Amino acid sequence: MERICSKVGCQREAVSTLTHDYEGRMAAIGPLGAGDDPHAHDLCAHHTERMTMPAGWTVLRHSTLRE
């Protein structure tokens, strides 16, 4: 089953998952998660590259190896 980007109006295929910790002001973007976490948001490549967080937040971006 294809997973779609969580951004409103976007119908692109999801390639990453965004999770966040509001209290710790931290966000992490990594490979697609298991899909059963209601606090995780799938993003397409377009929105993964353009994702920003509020000032003062730490963003961790996990890379995957490509050939």
Backbone atoms as SQL, in Angstrom:
CREATE TABLE atoms (id INTEGER PRIMARY KEY, chain TEXT, resi INTEGER, resn TEXT, atom TEXT, x REAL, y REAL, z REAL);
INSERT INTO atoms VALUES
  (1, 'A', 1, 'MET', 'N', 0.841, -1.179, 0.000),
  (2, 'A', 1, 'MET', 'CA', 0.000, 0.000, 0.000),
  (3, 'A', 1, 'MET', 'C', 0.893, 1.251, 0.000),
  (4, 'A', 2, 'GLU', 'N', 0.656, 2.149, -0.925),
  (5, 'A', 2, 'GLU', 'CA', 1.434, 3.374, -1.034),
  (6, 'A', 2, 'GLU', 'C', 1.059, 4.334, 0.087),
  (7, 'A', 3, 'ARG', 'N', 2.068, 4.950, 0.674),
  (8, 'A', 3, 'ARG', 'CA', 1.816, 5.952, 1.721),
  (9, 'A', 3, 'ARG', 'C', 1.930, 7.331, 1.105),
  (10, 'A', 4, 'ILE', 'N', 1.005, 8.201, 1.456),
  (11, 'A', 4, 'ILE', 'CA', 0.902, 9.533, 0.883),
  (12, 'A', 4, 'ILE', 'C', 1.394, 10.570, 1.889),
  (13, 'A', 5, 'CYS', 'N', 1.954, 11.663, 1.391),
  (14, 'A', 5, 'CYS', 'CA', 2.419, 12.775, 2.209),
  (15, 'A', 5, 'CYS', 'C', 1.288, 13.291, 3.108),
  (16, 'A', 6, 'SER', 'N', 1.622, 13.619, 4.335),
  (17, 'A', 6, 'SER', 'CA', 0.635, 14.095, 5.315),
  (18, 'A', 6, 'SER', 'C', 0.239, 15.559, 5.127),
  (19, 'A', 7, 'LYS', 'N', 0.977, 16.304, 4.312),
  (20, 'A', 7, 'LYS', 'CA', 0.661, 17.716, 4.100),
  (21, 'A', 7, 'LYS', 'C', -0.687, 17.840, 3.391),
  (22, 'A', 8, 'VAL', 'N', -1.513, 18.739, 3.852),
  (23, 'A', 8, 'VAL', 'CA', -2.842, 18.938, 3.295),
  (24, 'A', 8, 'VAL', 'C', -2.741, 19.273, 1.805),
  (25, 'A', 9, 'GLY', 'N', -3.498, 18.557, 0.997),
  (26, 'A', 9, 'GLY', 'CA', -3.536, 18.804, -0.435),
  (27, 'A', 9, 'GLY', 'C', -2.441, 18.132, -1.237),
  (28, 'A', 10, 'CYS', 'N', -1.474, 17.527, -0.584),
  (29, 'A', 10, 'CYS', 'CA', -0.380, 16.869, -1.287),
  (30, 'A', 10, 'CYS', 'C', -0.751, 15.407, -1.521),
  (31, 'A', 11, 'GLN', 'N', -0.553, 14.944, -2.730),
  (32, 'A', 11, 'GLN', 'CA', -0.855, 13.556, -3.072),
  (33, 'A', 11, 'GLN', 'C', 0.388, 12.776, -3.486),
  (34, 'A', 12, 'ARG', 'N', 1.581, 13.345, -3.195),
  (35, 'A', 12, 'ARG', 'CA', 2.824, 12.669, -3.564),
  (36, 'A', 12, 'ARG', 'C', 3.088, 11.496, -2.619),
  (37, 'A', 13, 'GLU', 'N', 3.894, 10.563, -3.112),
  (38, 'A', 13, 'GLU', 'CA', 4.279, 9.402, -2.315),
  (39, 'A', 13, 'GLU', 'C', 5.209, 9.832, -1.178),
  (40, 'A', 14, 'ALA', 'N', 4.975, 9.332, 0.017),
  (41, 'A', 14, 'ALA', 'CA', 5.814, 9.647, 1.176),
  (42, 'A', 14, 'ALA', 'C', 7.151, 8.919, 1.083),
  (43, 'A', 15, 'VAL', 'N', 8.223, 9.620, 1.491),
  (44, 'A', 15, 'VAL', 'CA', 9.565, 9.031, 1.476),
  (45, 'A', 15, 'VAL', 'C', 10.253, 9.113, 2.833),
  (46, 'A', 16, 'SER', 'N', 9.673, 9.880, 3.770),
  (47, 'A', 16, 'SER', 'CA', 10.284, 10.028, 5.094),
  (48, 'A', 16, 'SER', 'C', 9.190, 10.212, 6.141),
  (49, 'A', 17, 'THR', 'N', 9.587, 10.094, 7.399),
  (50, 'A', 17, 'THR', 'CA', 8.655, 10.294, 8.509),
  (51, 'A', 17, 'THR', 'C', 9.216, 11.352, 9.446),
  (52, 'A', 18, 'LEU', 'N', 8.365, 12.284, 9.826),
  (53, 'A', 18, 'LEU', 'CA', 8.701, 13.352, 10.768),
  (54, 'A', 18, 'LEU', 'C', 8.098, 13.018, 12.118),
  (55, 'A', 19, 'THR', 'N', 8.923, 13.051, 13.153),
  (56, 'A', 19, 'THR', 'CA', 8.438, 12.927, 14.530),
  (57, 'A', 19, 'THR', 'C', 8.929, 14.149, 15.294),
  (58, 'A', 20, 'HIS', 'N', 8.233, 14.476, 16.368),
  (59, 'A', 20, 'HIS', 'CA', 8.621, 15.668, 17.114),
  (60, 'A', 20, 'HIS', 'C', 8.356, 15.514, 18.599),
  (61, 'A', 21, 'ASP', 'N', 9.090, 16.310, 19.369),
  (62, 'A', 21, 'ASP', 'CA', 8.969, 16.361, 20.825),
  (63, 'A', 21, 'ASP', 'C', 8.783, 17.831, 21.181),
  (64, 'A', 22, 'TYR', 'N', 7.522, 18.225, 21.409),
  (65, 'A', 22, 'TYR', 'CA', 7.244, 19.637, 21.688),
  (66, 'A', 22, 'TYR', 'C', 7.962, 20.125, 22.940),
  (67, 'A', 23, 'GLU', 'N', 7.933, 19.337, 23.997),
  (68, 'A', 23, 'GLU', 'CA', 8.560, 19.757, 25.254),
  (69, 'A', 23, 'GLU', 'C', 10.060, 19.970, 25.088),
  (70, 'A', 24, 'GLY', 'N', 10.710, 19.081, 24.318),
  (71, 'A', 24, 'GLY', 'CA', 12.150, 19.179, 24.103),
  (72, 'A', 24, 'GLY', 'C', 12.521, 20.059, 22.928),
  (73, 'A', 25, 'ARG', 'N', 11.526, 20.584, 22.217),
  (74, 'A', 25, 'ARG', 'CA', 11.736, 21.426, 21.034),
  (75, 'A', 25, 'ARG', 'C', 12.698, 20.765, 20.048),
  (76, 'A', 26, 'MET', 'N', 12.349, 19.529, 19.691),
  (77, 'A', 26, 'MET', 'CA', 13.193, 18.755, 18.791),
  (78, 'A', 26, 'MET', 'C', 12.316, 18.024, 17.778),
  (79, 'A', 27, 'ALA', 'N', 12.795, 17.934, 16.539),
  (80, 'A', 27, 'ALA', 'CA', 12.126, 17.185, 15.487),
  (81, 'A', 27, 'ALA', 'C', 13.138, 16.272, 14.821),
  (82, 'A', 28, 'ALA', 'N', 12.677, 15.129, 14.345),
  (83, 'A', 28, 'ALA', 'CA', 13.547, 14.187, 13.639),
  (84, 'A', 28, 'ALA', 'C', 12.876, 13.767, 12.342),
  (85, 'A', 29, 'ILE', 'N', 13.665, 13.754, 11.266),
  (86, 'A', 29, 'ILE', 'CA', 13.195, 13.299, 9.969),
  (87, 'A', 29, 'ILE', 'C', 14.060, 12.120, 9.574),
  (88, 'A', 30, 'GLY', 'N', 13.418, 10.997, 9.286),
  (89, 'A', 30, 'GLY', 'CA', 14.164, 9.803, 8.920),
  (90, 'A', 30, 'GLY', 'C', 13.394, 8.957, 7.932),
  (91, 'A', 31, 'PRO', 'N', 13.864, 7.736, 7.710),
  (92, 'A', 31, 'PRO', 'CA', 13.176, 6.827, 6.792),
  (93, 'A', 31, 'PRO', 'C', 11.737, 6.599, 7.257),
  (94, 'A', 32, 'LEU', 'N', 10.896, 6.129, 6.344),
  (95, 'A', 32, 'LEU', 'CA', 9.506, 5.870, 6.697),
  (96, 'A', 32, 'LEU', 'C', 9.422, 4.984, 7.932),
  (97, 'A', 33, 'GLY', 'N', 8.611, 5.414, 8.880),
  (98, 'A', 33, 'GLY', 'CA', 8.407, 4.653, 10.103),
  (99, 'A', 33, 'GLY', 'C', 7.421, 3.511, 9.887),
  (100, 'A', 34, 'ALA', 'N', 7.091, 2.838, 10.955),
  (101, 'A', 34, 'ALA', 'CA', 6.204, 1.675, 10.888),
  (102, 'A', 34, 'ALA', 'C', 4.802, 2.036, 10.412),
  (103, 'A', 35, 'GLY', 'N', 4.411, 3.280, 10.597),
  (104, 'A', 35, 'GLY', 'CA', 3.100, 3.707, 10.116),
  (105, 'A', 35, 'GLY', 'C', 1.995, 3.620, 11.131),
  (106, 'A', 36, 'ASP', 'N', 2.295, 3.202, 12.351),
  (107, 'A', 36, 'ASP', 'CA', 1.238, 3.069, 13.348),
  (108, 'A', 36, 'ASP', 'C', 1.366, 4.083, 14.491),
  (109, 'A', 37, 'ASP', 'N', 2.185, 5.100, 14.326),
  (110, 'A', 37, 'ASP', 'CA', 2.364, 6.129, 15.347),
  (111, 'A', 37, 'ASP', 'C', 1.529, 7.361, 14.986),
  (112, 'A', 38, 'PRO', 'N', 0.511, 7.674, 15.786),
  (113, 'A', 38, 'PRO', 'CA', -0.346, 8.822, 15.453),
  (114, 'A', 38, 'PRO', 'C', 0.361, 10.166, 15.576),
  (115, 'A', 39, 'HIS', 'N', 1.549, 10.194, 16.176),
  (116, 'A', 39, 'HIS', 'CA', 2.298, 11.439, 16.350),
  (117, 'A', 39, 'HIS', 'C', 3.384, 11.608, 15.295),
  (118, 'A', 40, 'ALA', 'N', 3.447, 10.681, 14.340),
  (119, 'A', 40, 'ALA', 'CA', 4.423, 10.750, 13.260),
  (120, 'A', 40, 'ALA', 'C', 3.708, 11.176, 11.982),
  (121, 'A', 41, 'HIS', 'N', 4.416, 11.913, 11.136),
  (122, 'A', 41, 'HIS', 'CA', 3.831, 12.444, 9.908),
  (123, 'A', 41, 'HIS', 'C', 4.718, 12.068, 8.729),
  (124, 'A', 42, 'ASP', 'N', 4.133, 11.403, 7.743),
  (125, 'A', 42, 'ASP', 'CA', 4.866, 11.026, 6.544),
  (126, 'A', 42, 'ASP', 'C', 4.969, 12.227, 5.614),
  (127, 'A', 43, 'LEU', 'N', 6.141, 12.387, 4.985),
  (128, 'A', 43, 'LEU', 'CA', 6.377, 13.505, 4.074),
  (129, 'A', 43, 'LEU', 'C', 6.925, 13.004, 2.739),
  (130, 'A', 44, 'CYS', 'N', 6.546, 13.682, 1.657),
  (131, 'A', 44, 'CYS', 'CA', 7.108, 13.403, 0.340),
  (132, 'A', 44, 'CYS', 'C', 8.500, 14.052, 0.268),
  (133, 'A', 45, 'ALA', 'N', 9.223, 13.791, -0.811),
  (134, 'A', 45, 'ALA', 'CA', 10.565, 14.363, -0.972),
  (135, 'A', 45, 'ALA', 'C', 10.514, 15.888, -0.991),
  (136, 'A', 46, 'HIS', 'N', 9.523, 16.452, -1.664),
  (137, 'A', 46, 'HIS', 'CA', 9.365, 17.908, -1.751),
  (138, 'A', 46, 'HIS', 'C', 9.230, 18.531, -0.360),
  (139, 'A', 47, 'HIS', 'N', 8.344, 18.008, 0.458),
  (140, 'A', 47, 'HIS', 'CA', 8.119, 18.581, 1.783),
  (141, 'A', 47, 'HIS', 'C', 9.223, 18.213, 2.781),
  (142, 'A', 48, 'THR', 'N', 9.886, 17.087, 2.561),
  (143, 'A', 48, 'THR', 'CA', 11.033, 16.723, 3.409),
  (144, 'A', 48, 'THR', 'C', 12.132, 17.766, 3.266),
  (145, 'A', 49, 'GLU', 'N', 12.438, 18.151, 2.039),
  (146, 'A', 49, 'GLU', 'CA', 13.504, 19.129, 1.776),
  (147, 'A', 49, 'GLU', 'C', 13.151, 20.525, 2.272),
  (148, 'A', 50, 'ARG', 'N', 11.889, 20.878, 2.264),
  (149, 'A', 50, 'ARG', 'CA', 11.474, 22.242, 2.605),
  (150, 'A', 50, 'ARG', 'C', 10.957, 22.392, 4.035),
  (151, 'A', 51, 'MET', 'N', 10.973, 21.311, 4.809),
  (152, 'A', 51, 'MET', 'CA', 10.449, 21.346, 6.174),
  (153, 'A', 51, 'MET', 'C', 11.290, 22.250, 7.067),
  (154, 'A', 52, 'THR', 'N', 10.639, 23.144, 7.773),
  (155, 'A', 52, 'THR', 'CA', 11.312, 24.003, 8.747),
  (156, 'A', 52, 'THR', 'C', 10.569, 23.906, 10.070),
  (157, 'A', 53, 'MET', 'N', 11.258, 24.213, 11.137),
  (158, 'A', 53, 'MET', 'CA', 10.662, 24.206, 12.468),
  (159, 'A', 53, 'MET', 'C', 10.828, 25.603, 13.065),
  (160, 'A', 54, 'PRO', 'N', 10.105, 25.884, 14.133),
  (161, 'A', 54, 'PRO', 'CA', 10.219, 27.208, 14.767),
  (162, 'A', 54, 'PRO', 'C', 11.651, 27.481, 15.253),
  (163, 'A', 55, 'ALA', 'N', 11.982, 28.755, 15.368),
  (164, 'A', 55, 'ALA', 'CA', 13.287, 29.157, 15.894),
  (165, 'A', 55, 'ALA', 'C', 13.499, 28.534, 17.271),
  (166, 'A', 56, 'GLY', 'N', 14.701, 28.070, 17.510),
  (167, 'A', 56, 'GLY', 'CA', 15.031, 27.467, 18.799),
  (168, 'A', 56, 'GLY', 'C', 14.859, 25.961, 18.831),
  (169, 'A', 57, 'TRP', 'N', 14.278, 25.382, 17.796),
  (170, 'A', 57, 'TRP', 'CA', 14.111, 23.933, 17.718),
  (171, 'A', 57, 'TRP', 'C', 15.358, 23.300, 17.110),
  (172, 'A', 58, 'THR', 'N', 15.648, 22.076, 17.511),
  (173, 'A', 58, 'THR', 'CA', 16.712, 21.274, 16.923),
  (174, 'A', 58, 'THR', 'C', 16.067, 20.309, 15.941),
  (175, 'A', 59, 'VAL', 'N', 16.629, 20.216, 14.738),
  (176, 'A', 59, 'VAL', 'CA', 16.120, 19.288, 13.734),
  (177, 'A', 59, 'VAL', 'C', 17.205, 18.267, 13.428),
  (178, 'A', 60, 'LEU', 'N', 16.882, 17.003, 13.625),
  (179, 'A', 60, 'LEU', 'CA', 17.794, 15.905, 13.305),
  (180, 'A', 60, 'LEU', 'C', 17.339, 15.298, 11.987),
  (181, 'A', 61, 'ARG', 'N', 18.224, 15.261, 11.016),
  (182, 'A', 61, 'ARG', 'CA', 17.908, 14.681, 9.709),
  (183, 'A', 61, 'ARG', 'C', 18.779, 13.430, 9.531),
  (184, 'A', 62, 'HIS', 'N', 18.131, 12.295, 9.400),
  (185, 'A', 62, 'HIS', 'CA', 18.833, 11.034, 9.182),
  (186, 'A', 62, 'HIS', 'C', 18.929, 10.788, 7.692),
  (187, 'A', 63, 'SER', 'N', 20.102, 10.427, 7.216),
  (188, 'A', 63, 'SER', 'CA', 20.300, 10.150, 5.794),
  (189, 'A', 63, 'SER', 'C', 20.360, 8.650, 5.580),
  (190, 'A', 64, 'THR', 'N', 19.955, 8.222, 4.415),
  (191, 'A', 64, 'THR', 'CA', 20.136, 6.825, 4.041),
  (192, 'A', 64, 'THR', 'C', 21.210, 6.780, 2.973),
  (193, 'A', 65, 'LEU', 'N', 21.929, 5.694, 2.911),
  (194, 'A', 65, 'LEU', 'CA', 22.986, 5.543, 1.913),
  (195, 'A', 65, 'LEU', 'C', 22.364, 5.294, 0.545),
  (196, 'A', 66, 'ARG', 'N', 22.914, 5.934, -0.463),
  (197, 'A', 66, 'ARG', 'CA', 22.447, 5.742, -1.831),
  (198, 'A', 66, 'ARG', 'C', 23.615, 5.260, -2.671),
  (199, 'A', 67, 'GLU', 'N', 23.301, 4.435, -3.638),
  (200, 'A', 67, 'GLU', 'CA', 24.344, 3.935, -4.547),
  (201, 'A', 67, 'GLU', 'C', 24.589, 4.945, -5.630);
